[in-house]
């Protein structure tokens, strides 16, 4: 027990045998920020379109009149700025860093907006990467935000753990693809969310099918869908399927995600 112990474990950072309350690692956001809801977009593996989904959900929330921000926590593979056509660097004052703002008013914070060149690799070890993500929460002046989306790196490593412990995440959306192996990986993401006591708000199966532009028939290119089985197993009520869509890929590549029009995620976005 530390000297002058008040026996109030909620205000103490010491680890001692007398601790009766679990220590909270949650960090406070910047004093000039008010962030009402935080939704993390996660995936068990890379290459399933998580950043595209994050961008689309943010665009849909903004179209509904919400004040929206994206925290790009994929430090070693940031792609959010490219999807929105953002290339300028963020500004900083004594108050903190100020995020870039898209044409339609979405605030974005990403490591790509800090490096000298967009193609400069981020060759950092895990603790430093996790520390930068934490700073994106504590040191950035977002103002009043209705919903912040966090684009997470794939997997269940240092950064997801830092986000879940440091940021008051209200829930997660899991992005997957139809392969059965990926279904197993998705279950790991779900189980991590349960371990961290973060609710799963939705499940999105990307690349679920290809729709023939001539006849309109849908082809399950990567095999049959498993989203209903996984959703039922874990009691997830909000699901969505997204097709292989070259127009979406083109919009992201050309920084025009805010101009993309389709209804894949409309219902899920409303429920979120």
Phi, psi and omega in degrees: 000136180287155176297150179057035180295132179267354183065017175256092186293339183290340181251010187244139178258002181283147174252109182221170183292345181269357184298130179244348181240132178303138180285132178266135178256008182298137179254149178275138177288172181308144183301334181265014180242146171226108184247113190277326182216139180235124179237122178265136178254118189235164173211152180282338180214166180278167174080017181256004177089027182298317181292323177297318179295316177304314181297315181297317179297321178294319179298315181295320178295321179293320178297334179277002176099006181277151169276123193232145174224154173236124172259113182274098183270001177274078191295320183273351178219055184288131180225357181298313180303321180297319181298330182258002179070032181263126182231343182285160180275155179283152178265157180218142174226187177297334180287335181142189177273150179246129184290158171288155182235130181284174181302326181261011170094017176273130180273136185228133173233123184210151180295335178296341179270004179245331182286155182297317178236144182297335183266003178294127180286148175261100184255077182237156174278164186309311182300322179291319178298315179297323179295322178294318178300318179297320179294327177298337177269316188273332191250001183256134180271099181268339187079210180269119183237128176286314181221126172253130174257134177251119177274106187273153170288158180291156175094192185230043185264214187302310186293311176304320179297317178298315180298311183295328182273329188262334186244135181286079183286126181279337180174170180235154170244128182257132179251134182219178172233169192289342186301142183297324178300318179296326177302320177297319180293324177300319180298328175294320178296319179297317181293326176294319178300318178296318180300321181272003179060042177246125183289147174271114185271337183191159179228124184241125176260106179271157182056033185294327182197168172243128181261119181297124181291343182269311185253347179082000180288143181260132181242123177281084188302321183259023177099173183295153181286145176240008188295322181294320180296315181292318180299317180294318182300322185252009176068033178269119186266336183260113180227162177204152176240136177240136180276170166291114186230107179298335179292323177292317178299318179295319180298317179293317181296329184260011178067028185240033183298332180288345179267350185290134181236116169195175189244016184305316189249010185302310183294318178297318181298320178297318181291326177294000000 
